[in-house]
């Protein structure tokens, strides 16, 4: 989502978030909320999520990330500095 009202957020999600369909679930949530961005596994076992869109949609995504999908266990959700730009769509890496 590009536009004047778009905001970008970036999070690191820690816990049991790899191997439990966390990234695919995150993509589903983001697309439902009309957000662009990505969800990427990190070497330390966490997942980085970047999303761009309407502030209220980002707040809804953040709330969802705190819970995660049924097989995940979210121990911590950390806000990070957002990147300078985000590509359209929602990628899984």
C-alpha positions as CSV (number, residue, x, y, z in Angstrom):
1,X,0.0,0.0,0.0
2,X,1.5,3.2,-1.0
3,X,0.1,6.6,-0.3
4,X,0.3,9.6,2.0
5,X,-1.5,7.9,4.9
6,X,0.7,4.7,4.8
7,X,2.9,3.9,7.8
8,X,5.7,1.3,8.0
9,X,6.3,-0.9,11.0
10,X,8.9,-3.6,11.7
11,X,8.8,-6.3,14.4
12,X,10.9,-9.2,15.6
13,X,8.8,-12.1,16.9
14,X,10.5,-14.5,19.4
15,X,9.4,-17.8,20.6
16,X,8.3,-21.0,18.8
17,X,7.7,-19.1,15.5
18,X,9.7,-21.2,12.9
19,X,8.3,-24.4,11.5
20,X,4.8,-23.7,12.7
21,X,3.5,-21.8,9.6
22,X,4.0,-18.5,11.3
23,X,5.2,-16.7,8.1
24,X,2.3,-18.0,6.0
25,X,-0.2,-17.1,8.7
26,X,1.3,-13.6,8.9
27,X,1.0,-13.2,5.2
28,X,-2.7,-14.2,5.4
29,X,-3.3,-11.6,8.2
30,X,-1.4,-8.9,6.3
31,X,-3.3,-9.5,3.0
32,X,-6.6,-9.5,4.8
33,X,-5.7,-6.1,6.3
34,X,-4.4,-4.8,2.9
35,X,-0.8,-4.4,4.1
36,X,2.4,-4.8,2.0
37,X,5.6,-6.2,3.5
38,X,7.3,-9.4,4.4
39,X,7.9,-12.1,7.0
40,X,11.4,-13.6,7.2
41,X,12.9,-16.3,9.3
42,X,16.1,-15.0,11.1
43,X,19.1,-17.1,12.0
44,X,18.4,-16.8,15.8
45,X,15.0,-18.6,15.4
46,X,12.9,-15.4,15.4
47,X,10.8,-14.0,12.6
48,X,11.1,-10.4,11.3
49,X,7.9,-8.9,10.0
50,X,7.8,-5.6,8.0
51,X,4.4,-4.1,7.1
52,X,3.2,-0.9,5.4
53,X,-0.3,0.4,5.3
54,X,-3.0,2.1,7.3
55,X,-2.1,2.7,11.0
56,X,-5.2,1.0,12.2
57,X,-4.4,-2.1,10.1
58,X,-0.9,-2.1,11.4
59,X,-2.3,-2.0,15.0
60,X,-4.5,-5.0,14.2
61,X,-1.5,-6.9,12.7
62,X,0.6,-6.2,15.8
63,X,-2.2,-7.5,18.0
64,X,-2.4,-10.7,15.9
65,X,1.4,-11.1,16.0
66,X,1.3,-11.1,19.8
67,X,-1.0,-14.2,19.6
68,X,0.3,-16.0,16.5
69,X,-1.2,-19.0,14.8
70,X,-2.4,-22.0,16.9
71,X,0.9,-24.0,16.7
72,X,3.1,-21.0,17.6
73,X,4.2,-19.7,20.9
74,X,5.0,-16.0,21.0
75,X,7.3,-15.1,23.9
76,X,8.2,-11.6,22.8
77,X,7.3,-9.0,20.2
78,X,9.9,-6.3,19.7
79,X,9.3,-3.1,17.6
80,X,12.3,-2.3,15.5
81,X,13.2,0.7,13.3
82,X,11.3,0.4,10.0
83,X,13.2,0.1,6.7
84,X,13.3,3.0,4.3
85,X,10.9,1.4,1.8
86,X,8.7,-1.7,1.3
87,X,7.8,-3.5,-1.9
88,X,4.2,-4.0,-2.9
89,X,2.5,-7.3,-2.0
90,X,3.5,-9.5,1.0
91,X,6.6,-11.7,0.6
92,X,7.7,-14.7,2.7
93,X,11.4,-15.2,3.0
